[in-house]
Amino acid sequence: MNLTRPVILDLWPIYLAGEASPETRALVEEFLARDPALARSLRDPRDPLATAAEPPALEADHELRTLKRLKRRLYGHPWLLQLALIFSCFAFGRIVADTSWDVSPRNFVITAAIAASFWLAWLVSLYRARRSLVIRLR
């Protein structure tokens, strides 16, 4: 088998992480024994080839924060939903309180319009957030 430097560079992260099979480890060590310049370069921590093989260090709670951010995007802005529910309840209360036909429905219409605008804003934000997630996951 003809091993070249690019092949060894592809195998180096697996070798460094200790996930390579014994045969792959033997191939990498044999090639590095024949090419001491590459061996020095890969083992030198200041070399960009050696540092590019290491994964970036993440905080301990990185996965949890990512999950929370994903959930927040999937459910939309909670304050818009809360305001939509509150104003919907106000509109329902206004229609119940104004059951006599001698009161103008202006207050109900205004409250219902505010509730409808909050519902629309929440639905638009939910649609945009989910669409951006679908685009990124493709």
C-alpha positions in Angstrom: 0.0 0.0 0.0 1.3 3.4 -1.0 1.0 5.8 1.9 1.4 9.5 1.4 1.6 12.6 3.6 -2.1 13.5 3.0 -3.2 10.0 4.1 -1.2 10.2 7.3 -2.5 13.7 7.9 -6.1 12.3 7.6 -5.2 9.4 10.0 -3.4 11.6 12.5 -6.5 12.8 14.5 -7.7 9.2 14.9 -4.2 8.2 15.9 -3.9 11.1 18.4 -7.3 10.3 20.0 -6.3 6.7 20.5 -9.2 5.4 18.4 -7.1 3.9 15.6 -6.8 0.1 15.2 -3.4 -1.4 16.0 -2.8 -1.9 12.3 -3.5 1.8 11.6 -1.3 2.8 14.5 1.5 0.7 13.1 1.1 2.2 9.6 1.3 5.7 11.0 4.3 5.0 13.3 6.1 3.3 10.4 5.5 6.2 8.1 6.6 8.8 10.7 9.7 6.7 11.3 10.6 7.1 7.6 9.7 10.8 7.6 11.1 12.5 10.7 10.3 16.0 9.5 6.6 15.2 9.4 6.9 13.5 12.8 8.5 16.6 14.4 5.9 18.8 12.7 3.0 16.7 14.0 4.3 16.4 17.5 5.2 20.1 17.9 2.2 21.8 19.6 3.0 25.1 17.9 2.6 23.6 14.5 -0.7 24.3 12.7 -0.9 20.7 11.5 -0.8 19.4 15.0 -3.3 21.8 16.5 -5.7 21.4 13.6 -6.1 17.8 14.5 -7.4 18.5 18.1 -11.1 19.3 18.5 -12.0 22.6 20.1 -12.5 22.7 23.8 -16.1 23.2 24.8 -17.6 24.2 28.1 -19.1 21.5 30.3 -22.7 22.7 29.8 -22.4 23.3 26.0 -24.8 20.5 25.1 -27.4 21.7 27.7 -27.2 25.3 26.4 -27.6 24.2 22.8 -30.6 22.1 23.7 -32.2 25.0 25.5 -31.6 27.3 22.6 -33.1 24.7 20.2 -36.2 24.3 22.4 -36.7 28.1 22.6 -36.6 28.3 18.8 -39.0 25.4 18.4 -41.6 27.0 20.8 -41.3 30.6 19.7 -41.1 33.6 22.0 -43.0 32.7 25.2 -43.8 36.4 26.1 -45.7 36.8 22.8 -47.7 33.7 23.5 -48.4 34.9 27.0 -49.6 38.3 25.8 -51.8 36.7 23.2 -53.4 34.5 25.8 -53.9 37.3 28.2 -55.5 39.6 25.7 -57.7 36.8 24.4 -58.9 36.3 27.9 -59.5 40.0 28.2 -61.5 40.0 25.0 -63.6 37.0 26.1 -64.2 38.7 29.5 -65.2 41.9 27.7 -67.8 40.1 25.5 -69.2 38.4 28.6 -69.4 41.6 30.6 -71.0 43.5 27.7 -73.9 41.0 27.2 -76.5 43.8 27.3 -77.1 45.3 23.9 -76.9 48.9 25.0 -73.1 49.0 25.3 -70.8 49.7 22.4 -68.7 46.7 21.3 -65.7 49.1 20.7 -63.8 47.9 23.8 -64.2 44.3 22.7 -63.1 45.0 19.2 -60.0 46.9 20.3 -59.0 44.1 22.8 -59.7 41.4 20.3 -57.6 43.2 17.7 -54.7 43.5 20.1 -55.0 39.8 20.9 -55.1 38.9 17.2 -51.9 41.0 16.6 -50.1 39.2 19.4 -51.2 35.8 18.0 -50.1 36.8 14.6 -46.7 38.0 15.9 -46.2 34.8 17.8 -47.1 32.6 14.8 -44.8 34.6 12.5 -41.9 34.3 14.9 -42.6 30.6 15.3 -42.7 30.1 11.5 -39.4 32.0 11.0 -37.6 30.2 13.8 -38.6 26.8 12.6 -37.9 27.6 9.0 -34.4 28.8 9.9 -33.8 25.5 11.8 -34.9 23.4 8.8 -32.7 25.4 6.5 -29.7 24.9 8.8 -30.3 21.2 9.3 -30.3 20.4 5.6 
